[in-house]
Amino acid sequence: MEDHTTTDVTLDAYERHATETDGGVGVCIQANLERTPEDLERLAALPGKVRLVKGAYNPPTEIGYRDRDRVNEAYEDRLEFMFREFDGGIAVGSHDPRMIDRARELYEECGTDFEIQMLMGVRTAAQFDLASEGYDVNQYLPYGNRWPSYFYRRMRERKENALFALRAVAGS
């Protein structure tokens, strides 16, 4: 889901496989795309896991948001929709304490099950704290023979990602 040009084919595949496997698959959705509310409406009734991320890549301005405040606002709006309309299957893909706190608040209000997904090595102490409080926390770990290109692309696309990597190496 890193490339907005493949969103439709990815969602088509997810819908087919989610139905065939009774929810044995998941998909990642970027909050920074203008189309995301409609995509979430489409996915709400499907079994499976929907991972909401802010969107690490800047989409063309005619299809998405680049301003950090606008992306944060969109993420919160999409998260609220998911807690209201989904029957579980919510994955909060964020390291942002504000977004995680908002998910916790929405859980208290709605009771909809969710999990928190963070990159391995990023905010490790927070991951352990959340898990010790009873939240489901899962670590995302790029693997396979293309992980170096994924890592390099993430560093090149957003300088904030380089700071995440440096903090992870430093052990914070």
C-alpha positions as a LaTeX table, in Angstrom:
\begin{tabular}{lrrr}
\hline
Residue & $x$ (\AA) & $y$ (\AA) & $z$ (\AA) \\
\hline
Met1 & 0.00 & 0.00 & 0.00 \\
Glu2 & 3.02 & 2.27 & $-0.25$ \\
Asp3 & 2.13 & 3.12 & $-3.85$ \\
His4 & $-1.23$ & 4.85 & $-4.25$ \\
Thr5 & $-1.44$ & 3.61 & $-7.85$ \\
Thr6 & $-1.94$ & 0.04 & $-6.62$ \\
Thr7 & $-4.60$ & 0.75 & $-3.99$ \\
Asp8 & $-7.53$ & $-0.49$ & $-6.06$ \\
Val9 & $-5.95$ & $-3.79$ & $-7.06$ \\
Thr10 & $-4.71$ & $-4.34$ & $-3.50$ \\
Leu11 & $-8.16$ & $-3.74$ & $-2.01$ \\
Asp12 & $-9.76$ & $-6.02$ & $-4.61$ \\
Ala13 & $-7.31$ & $-8.79$ & $-3.67$ \\
Tyr14 & $-7.86$ & $-8.19$ & 0.05 \\
Glu15 & $-11.63$ & $-8.31$ & $-0.31$ \\
Arg16 & $-11.47$ & $-11.59$ & $-2.23$ \\
His17 & $-9.00$ & $-13.25$ & 0.14 \\
Ala18 & $-10.65$ & $-11.93$ & 3.31 \\
Thr19 & $-13.91$ & $-13.50$ & 2.21 \\
Glu20 & $-12.29$ & $-16.77$ & 1.08 \\
Thr21 & $-10.25$ & $-17.17$ & 4.28 \\
Asp22 & $-12.85$ & $-15.85$ & 6.73 \\
Gly23 & $-10.56$ & $-12.99$ & 7.72 \\
Gly24 & $-7.21$ & $-14.73$ & 7.56 \\
Val25 & $-5.56$ & $-11.73$ & 5.88 \\
Gly26 & $-4.94$ & $-8.07$ & 6.58 \\
Val27 & $-4.45$ & $-4.86$ & 4.66 \\
Cys28 & $-2.84$ & $-1.53$ & 5.35 \\
Ile29 & $-4.67$ & 1.75 & 4.69 \\
Gln30 & $-3.07$ & 5.21 & 4.58 \\
Ala31 & $-4.94$ & 7.96 & 6.40 \\
Asn32 & $-3.30$ & 10.66 & 4.28 \\
Leu33 & $-5.20$ & 9.70 & 1.12 \\
Glu34 & $-8.47$ & 11.52 & 0.42 \\
Arg35 & $-10.07$ & 8.29 & $-0.77$ \\
Thr36 & $-9.55$ & 6.49 & 2.55 \\
Pro37 & $-13.00$ & 7.19 & 4.09 \\
Glu38 & $-14.67$ & 5.42 & 1.15 \\
Asp39 & $-12.14$ & 2.59 & 1.31 \\
Leu40 & $-12.86$ & 2.12 & 5.02 \\
Glu41 & $-16.60$ & 2.03 & 4.34 \\
Arg42 & $-15.94$ & $-0.75$ & 1.83 \\
Leu43 & $-13.81$ & $-2.72$ & 4.31 \\
Ala44 & $-15.91$ & $-2.28$ & 7.46 \\
Ala45 & $-18.08$ & $-5.36$ & 6.96 \\
Leu46 & $-15.27$ & $-7.65$ & 5.80 \\
Pro47 & $-13.51$ & $-10.11$ & 8.08 \\
Gly48 & $-9.77$ & $-9.58$ & 8.52 \\
Lys49 & $-7.40$ & $-6.99$ & 9.89 \\
Val50 & $-7.20$ & $-3.38$ & 8.70 \\
Arg51 & $-4.03$ & $-1.56$ & 9.69 \\
Leu52 & $-4.41$ & 2.22 & 9.70 \\
Val53 & $-1.19$ & 4.18 & 9.19 \\
Lys54 & $-0.64$ & 7.87 & 8.65 \\
Gly55 & 1.14 & 7.25 & 5.35 \\
Ala56 & 4.91 & 7.48 & 5.19 \\
Tyr57 & 4.99 & 8.73 & 1.62 \\
Asn58 & 3.83 & 12.09 & 0.34 \\
Pro59 & 1.04 & 11.50 & $-2.16$ \\
Pro60 & 0.39 & 13.90 & $-5.03$ \\
Thr61 & $-1.45$ & 16.91 & $-3.57$ \\
Glu62 & $-4.53$ & 16.24 & $-5.72$ \\
Ile63 & $-5.16$ & 12.89 & $-3.99$ \\
Gly64 & $-3.86$ & 13.30 & $-0.45$ \\
Tyr65 & $-2.54$ & 15.37 & 2.40 \\
Arg66 & 1.04 & 16.34 & 3.09 \\
Asp67 & 0.62 & 18.80 & 5.94 \\
Arg68 & 1.42 & 17.04 & 9.22 \\
Asp69 & $-1.50$ & 18.59 & 11.12 \\
Arg70 & $-3.92$ & 17.63 & 8.34 \\
Val71 & $-2.57$ & 14.07 & 8.25 \\
Asn72 & $-2.97$ & 13.80 & 12.04 \\
Glu73 & $-6.53$ & 15.10 & 11.78 \\
Ala74 & $-7.31$ & 12.61 & 9.02 \\
Tyr75 & $-5.81$ & 9.75 & 11.06 \\
Glu76 & $-7.99$ & 10.57 & 14.06 \\
Asp77 & $-11.10$ & 10.88 & 11.86 \\
Arg78 & $-10.43$ & 7.51 & 10.22 \\
Leu79 & $-9.69$ & 5.90 & 13.57 \\
Glu80 & $-12.98$ & 7.17 & 15.00 \\
Phe81 & $-14.85$ & 5.74 & 12.02 \\
Met82 & $-13.18$ & 2.37 & 12.46 \\
Phe83 & $-14.01$ & 2.13 & 16.17 \\
Arg84 & $-17.59$ & 3.11 & 15.42 \\
Glu85 & $-18.19$ & 0.93 & 12.34 \\
Phe86 & $-15.81$ & $-2.05$ & 12.50 \\
Asp87 & $-16.53$ & $-5.14$ & 14.56 \\
Gly88 & $-12.91$ & $-5.68$ & 15.60 \\
Gly89 & $-10.04$ & $-6.20$ & 13.20 \\
Ile90 & $-8.58$ & $-2.75$ & 13.90 \\
Ala91 & $-4.81$ & $-2.38$ & 13.88 \\
Val92 & $-3.45$ & 0.96 & 15.01 \\
Gly93 & $-0.24$ & 1.28 & 13.01 \\
Ser94 & 1.42 & 4.23 & 14.71 \\
His95 & 4.25 & 5.14 & 17.04 \\
Asp96 & 2.61 & 8.48 & 17.79 \\
Pro97 & 1.59 & 8.55 & 21.48 \\
Arg98 & $-1.28$ & 10.90 & 20.62 \\
Met99 & $-2.81$ & 8.39 & 18.20 \\
Ile100 & $-2.32$ & 5.49 & 20.55 \\
Asp101 & $-3.95$ & 7.45 & 23.37 \\
Arg102 & $-6.85$ & 8.31 & 21.08 \\
Ala103 & $-7.30$ & 4.62 & 20.24 \\
Arg104 & $-7.33$ & 3.81 & 23.94 \\
Glu105 & $-10.02$ & 6.46 & 24.51 \\
Leu106 & $-12.10$ & 5.12 & 21.63 \\
Tyr107 & $-11.79$ & 1.61 & 23.03 \\
Glu108 & $-13.15$ & 2.85 & 26.37 \\
Glu109 & $-16.05$ & 4.58 & 24.57 \\
Cys110 & $-16.93$ & 1.86 & 22.03 \\
Gly111 & $-15.47$ & $-1.37$ & 23.37 \\
Thr112 & $-14.26$ & $-2.36$ & 19.90 \\
Asp113 & $-11.25$ & $-4.68$ & 20.05 \\
Phe114 & $-8.03$ & $-3.41$ & 18.53 \\
Glu115 & $-4.31$ & $-4.00$ & 18.50 \\
Ile116 & $-1.33$ & $-1.72$ & 18.31 \\
Gln117 & 1.28 & $-2.39$ & 15.64 \\
Met118 & 4.72 & $-0.81$ & 15.82 \\
Leu119 & 8.01 & $-1.39$ & 14.08 \\
Met120 & 10.39 & $-3.66$ & 15.94 \\
Gly121 & 13.02 & $-1.56$ & 17.71 \\
Val122 & 10.99 & 1.66 & 17.73 \\
Arg123 & 9.65 & 2.87 & 21.09 \\
Thr124 & 10.36 & $-0.55$ & 22.58 \\
Ala125 & 9.75 & 0.61 & 26.16 \\
Ala126 & 6.34 & 1.98 & 25.16 \\
Gln127 & 5.52 & $-1.35$ & 23.50 \\
Phe128 & 6.32 & $-3.23$ & 26.70 \\
Asp129 & 4.36 & $-0.71$ & 28.78 \\
Leu130 & 1.29 & $-1.02$ & 26.56 \\
Ala131 & 1.50 & $-4.82$ & 26.59 \\
Ser132 & 1.84 & $-4.85$ & 30.40 \\
Glu133 & $-1.34$ & $-2.75$ & 30.56 \\
Gly134 & $-3.15$ & $-5.52$ & 28.68 \\
Tyr135 & $-3.14$ & $-4.11$ & 25.15 \\
Asp136 & $-2.34$ & $-6.37$ & 22.21 \\
Val137 & 0.92 & $-5.08$ & 20.76 \\
Asn138 & 2.43 & $-6.59$ & 17.65 \\
Gln139 & 5.76 & $-5.74$ & 16.09 \\
Tyr140 & 6.17 & $-5.18$ & 12.38 \\
Leu141 & 9.41 & $-6.50$ & 10.98 \\
Pro142 & 10.30 & $-6.16$ & 7.30 \\
Tyr143 & 11.80 & $-9.43$ & 6.09 \\
Gly144 & 12.82 & $-11.24$ & 2.96 \\
Asn145 & 15.43 & $-10.34$ & 0.42 \\
Arg146 & 13.99 & $-6.87$ & $-0.19$ \\
Trp147 & 14.05 & $-5.52$ & 3.35 \\
Pro148 & 17.19 & $-3.39$ & 2.72 \\
Ser149 & 15.49 & $-1.60$ & $-0.17$ \\
Tyr150 & 12.37 & $-1.08$ & 1.98 \\
Phe151 & 14.51 & 0.34 & 4.78 \\
Tyr152 & 16.47 & 2.60 & 2.41 \\
Arg153 & 13.28 & 3.86 & 0.76 \\
Arg154 & 11.77 & 4.68 & 4.16 \\
Met155 & 14.89 & 6.65 & 5.11 \\
Arg156 & 14.97 & 8.50 & 1.80 \\
Glu157 & 11.27 & 9.37 & 1.80 \\
Arg158 & 11.06 & 10.89 & 5.26 \\
Lys159 & 13.85 & 12.19 & 7.42 \\
Glu160 & 11.77 & 11.36 & 10.52 \\
Asn161 & 12.25 & 7.68 & 9.69 \\
Ala162 & 16.00 & 8.11 & 9.97 \\
Leu163 & 15.47 & 9.51 & 13.47 \\
Phe164 & 13.34 & 6.45 & 14.36 \\
Ala165 & 16.15 & 4.19 & 13.15 \\
Leu166 & 18.80 & 6.10 & 15.09 \\
Arg167 & 16.72 & 5.93 & 18.27 \\
Ala168 & 16.22 & 2.20 & 17.76 \\
Val169 & 19.94 & 1.62 & 17.37 \\
Ala170 & 20.63 & 3.79 & 20.42 \\
Gly171 & 18.18 & 1.65 & 22.41 \\
Ser172 & 15.58 & 4.24 & 23.38 \\
\hline
\end{tabular}
